[in-house]
Amino acid sequence: MVAQEHRSSKLLKGLVLLFLCVPLSFQLFHWRNFTPLNGVQDSKAKELKDSLSGNLDWFSGSYQRHTEVYLGENLAVKNPLVRLRNQVEYSVFGKINAQQIYAYKGNLFRFYSADYNEGTSFIGQEAVNEKVRKLSKIQAFLGESHPIILAIAPSKTYFYAEDLPEVHTRKTDQSNYKAIKKEALKKGLHVIDFNTYFLDIKKSSMSPLISKSGIHWSMYGAALAMDSLVGKVEKLKQSAYSHPTYTLDKTYRFFYNDNDLAQLLNVLSPPNDSDLRCLTFPAQTPGGKKIRALIISDSFFDVVSMTDLRQQLFTPDTKYLYYFNTRKDPTNNNQGLAGMNLLEEMEKADCIILLNDIVNMENFGFGFIERAYSEIQKEKRSKRKGANFHSPL
């Protein structure tokens, strides 16, 4: 009996030791073929090192603390273990270990604050009026041969309002979305409200326009939006341009951006919208005239830029300025803005497209409006002095 207990004890100790050696083996042999965690990962080891100006000392204990934190952050098995923990807490307790993401009735939403609604980020009517005034001056300087199109992206807060608690759906006229749209129309600017458009076609849509597991419009929603945008440009320019060409998949399949919020949960089995269907584009890009645009947008245009929609509709020299701080080329690689002549790009473009998410409307234009207005004032002053130059960005 004692011998049997002794063998059992040795077996248990061996199993525990084997279990403890698993992470070590992954670390030693560099077995790291695990799906990386999504989202921005803050490094406490880096913060500690930065706080000490990079000077780690053995005798003060800072070196040991930094090494302990660094090893914990860089264990080969960290990612799957984090996903396992998140999966258990999400599935059993409904807890989400991701910042700014909330789940209501199986639908994922992203809010910058727990009590977000349209009124919480209102920049004020005076600020709205000033932005739109400057935008109208930019349009007047360019002339109608280079129309500025304010495109308002759809919002899940509107599209799935029935799934949200009252705190998020509380309506007010004191909102950036309503105030900017109203003032822009009042000034005669060109506006496309995709939020209203998506609500109008929601029931007749053949596939979700916005995924329950994503934050942006779906690939299908983006195609419908771009088709509408091309129609607007054709009307303004009195010229025909290429429209999106695609077929809608008959069975379930999703594009990564259709499921981007779910990916940020960092769980083993992310939730998804089972009604999603992707687009299949023709092997050859359809012929026809393409739009040379200057596009200033948040990540909503990524869905266009990452698919064949961009090459179908826009010329290779179309500039996509992501948040007006990064230029994404036709292969969606990030480029800097240094040396780019903003006024020259505006004057070369068939149109300027300002695509803004409703939640991001407090940053309407992302600095483009103020920069373009400033460059135009410089241009006017230089012309009065007899000079003729374009100031680089």
N, C-alpha and C positions, 0 to 999 in steps of 0.2 A: 504493500500500500504506500509506504514511504517512498519506495523507489519509483512508483508510478507518478506520485505527486512531483518528485524531483524531475522526472522526464518531462512532465507537463510544464513545469516551471521553466525548464531550459528551452522547451519549444516556444513558449510564449515570449521569452526574452529574445530568442532568435528571430521571431516574427517581428517584434518591435524594432530590433536592430536592423532587420532587412527593410522595414518600412522607412526608418530614418535614413537609410542609405540611398533610397530612391532619389530624393532631391539632389544629394551629393553626386550621384552618378550622372544625372542630367547636367549638372554644373561642370563636372570634370570632362565629360565627353562631348559637351556643346550640343546636346540634343535639345534644340530650341524650336522645333517645327510646330509651334503653337500659334493660333490666331492671336495677333497682338491686340491689346486693349484699344478701344476707340476713344476719341476725345482727347482733350489736353490733359496730360499727366504731369502734375506738379512734383518736383523732386525735393524732398526734405533734406536729402544729402547735399544737394547743390545750395539750398537756402542756408544750411549750416556753414558750408564752406565760404559762401559769399559774405555771411555775417561776420566771419573772422578774417575777411579780406584775403582768403585763400591760405592763411597761415595756420596749419594744423599742428598741434603740439602734443607730444606723447605724455609729458609730465602733467599737463593740465587736464588730460583726459579727452581733449577735443578730437584727437586723431582716432582714438578708440570709438568714440560716439559716432564720428563720421563713417568709419569703416563698417560699424554695425548697421547703421541705417542704409548705407550704400549696398551692402550685401543683401539686405532684406528687399530692397527695391529691384535688384537685378538677379534674383534667383530665377533659374530657368523655368521652374514650375509655378512661378508667381501668377502668370496670366490665367492658366486653367483653374488654379485654386481660387483666384478672385472671382472668376466667372461662376464657379461652383457655389461659392458663398452667396453671390448676388442672385443666382438662380433659386436657391433654397429660400432666401428672404423674400424674393419677389413672388414665388409660387405659393409659399405657405402663409406669409404675412402681408403680401401685397406691398412690400416696402421696395422703393426704388433708390438705389445707391448711385444716383446721377444727378448732378446739379441742374436745376431749372426745368426738370422734366416731371410731369404730373400725368397720372392715369385716371380717366373718368369713363366708366362703362366700357372698358376694354379699348378705349381710344387714348392715344398718347398726345400730349400737348407740351409745348415749350413756352414758359413764361419767365420773364426776368425777375418777377417777384410773385410771391404766393397769392397776393391780392390783385394781380394785374387785371385791369380793364382799360377801355379806351381813354378814360379820363386821367389815369394815373401818370401818364407821361406827356401831357399836353404842354407844348412849349409856349403857348399863349398866342392870342390873336395878333399882337403887334409883331412878334417874331415871324409868324406865318405870313403876314402882309409884306414884311421886308424881304423874305425869301422869294415870294412870288413876284414882287416888284422887280427885283434884280433879274429873275428869270425872264420876265417880259422884256426887260431892257436888252438882255442877251439875244432874245428872239428878234427884237427890232434891229439890232446891229447886224445879225446874220441875214435877215430877210426871209421871206417864205420859201425861197429856194432851198433853204436848209432848216426845215421844220424841227422844232423840239417837241418830242412826244413824251408826255408824262404818263407812264404805264404803272398802274397800281396793282400789285400782285394780290392774289386772293388770300384770305385769312381763314385758318381753321376755326378761329373763334366765331366767325360768321357761318362757315360752311357746316360745322358740326355743333351749332349752338345748342341743339337739343340734348347734347351729352354733358354740357357744362353746368356747374352750379351758378347761381345768380350773381355771385361776386364778379365773375369773369364776363358776364353778358350784359351787365348794367350799361344801358345806352345813355349817351350824352352828346350834345352838340359841341361840347368843349373837347373835341378830339382832333388830333393832327390829321387823321384821314379825312374827316368831313370838312374841316376848316381849309385844308390845302386844296382839296378838290373844288370846293365852292369858290375859293378865291381865284384859282387857276382858270376856271371856266368864266368867271366874271371878267378876267383880264384877256379873255379870248385865246388862251393857250390850248394846245391840243392834248386832250386827256382820253386815255382808255382805262376804264375801271373794270379790270378783270375780276374783281371781287363780286361785283354785281352780275357780270356776265356768267360767272361760274354758278352763282345761285340760280340764275334763270334757266340754265341747262342741266342742273344737277339731276333732276328726275329722268331726263331723257338720255343721259349719258350712257354709253355702252360699257364703260369701265370707270372706276373711281377717278375723279379729277384730282383729288387730293387723298392720299392714302391715310388710313387710320394709324398706321405705324410710321408715318413720315411727317415732315414739316413743310416740304415744298409741294408745288404741283407735281403730279405724277408725269411720267414721260408722255402719256396720252394727253393729259391736261396741258402740258407745255406745247404739244403739237397744235392743239386747238387754239391756244393763245397766240402762237406765232402765226397761224393762218389768219387770225383776226388782225394781228399787227401788220402783216403784209398788205391786207386789204386797206388798212388805214393809210399806209404809206402810198399805195397806189392812188388813193383818192386825193391825197395832198400833193403828190408829185405829177398826177395826170399821166402815169406811165405804168406799164404792166411789169410785174416782177414774178419770180418763181414762188410757188406756194409749196408747202410741205407735201411730200409724196411718201406714203407708207401703207402698210396693212396692219391691222390690229390682230394680235394673237387670239386664237380661239380658246386657248386654255390658259390656266393660271401661270404667270411668270412675272417676276418683278425686277426692275432696275434698282441698283443699289440705293440711289437717292430716294426711291419710293419708300424705302424702309430705313431711312437714316436715323430717325429717332430711336427705333427699336435697337439698332446697332449700338447706340450710345449707352444702352442699359448694361452692356457687357455681361450678358448671361449666356448660358450654354445653348439655349434654344430661344432666340428672340421671337416675340410675337410678330405676326404679320397680318396683312389684309388679304384674305384668300380670294377676293374678287379682282385683284390686280392682274392686268394683262399688259405685256410690253408691245412695242412696235417693231416691225421688221421693215427695214428700209431697202430700196432697190440697190442692186450691185453698182449701177452707174448713177451718178448724180444727175438728176433731170436737167435738161437744158433750160435756157431762159435767162433773163436778166436778173442779177443778184443785187442786193442792197449793200452799198458801202455805208456802214453806220459807225457812229461813235457811241458806244454803249457804256453807260455808267450804271452799275447794278450791284445789289447784294447777291447772295448765293442762289437766288431763284434762277438767274441766267445760267448757272452751272449745268442745270439739267439740259439746256439747249447746247451749251458749249461741249458737253461730254458725249453728245450723241451726234448723229449725222445731220441733225436739224441745222446746226451752224453752217456746215459746208453746203447744204442745200439752199439756204436762204441768203447767206451773207458772203461777201467777197473775202478773199484771203487777207486783204489789208484792212479789214474791219477791226477796229480797236475795241476790245472788251476790257474796261477798267473796273476791276473788282474792288468795290468799296472806295474807288478813286485813290487807291494806294498801291495797287498791283495790276500789271497788265497780263492778261492770260492770252497766250497766242493760240492759233488754230489747233494745236495739239494739246491745249489746256495746260501748258507749262507756264510757270510764273516768270514774268519779266519785270524789270524795274521801269519807272516812269522818267527817270533822269534823261534829259536831252530831248524829250518829246515836246514839240511846239503845239501847245493846246489850241491856239487860235487857228493855226494852219490845219490841224486835224478837223476842227469844227467846220472850217470853210471847204474842206475837201469832201466832207461827208454828205451823202444824200439826205441824212437825217441824224438827229441826236436823240438817243433813247435813254430816258431816266427811268429805270425800273426799280421800284421801291416796295418792299414788304410793309404792310400796315403796321406791324409791331415795331419796325425800324423807322417809322415816319418821323420820329423825333430827330432823326439824323437825315432828314430829307435832302437828297442830293449828295450826301457824304462829303461835303466840302467842294464839290465841283462848281456849284452855283457861285459861291463866294470867290473862288479862284478865277473862274471865267469872267466874272464881272470885273474883278480887279485888273485882269489882263486887257480887257476891252477899254477900261479907263486909261491904262498906260498907252494903248494903241492910239486912242483919240488924242491924248496929249502929245504924243510923238508926231502925229500927223500935223497937228497945229504948229509944231516947230519945224515942219518940213522934212521930218525923218519918216522912214517907212521900214519898220522892222517888226518881227514877231518875237515876243519874249518867250524863252524856253520855260518849260514847266520846272 
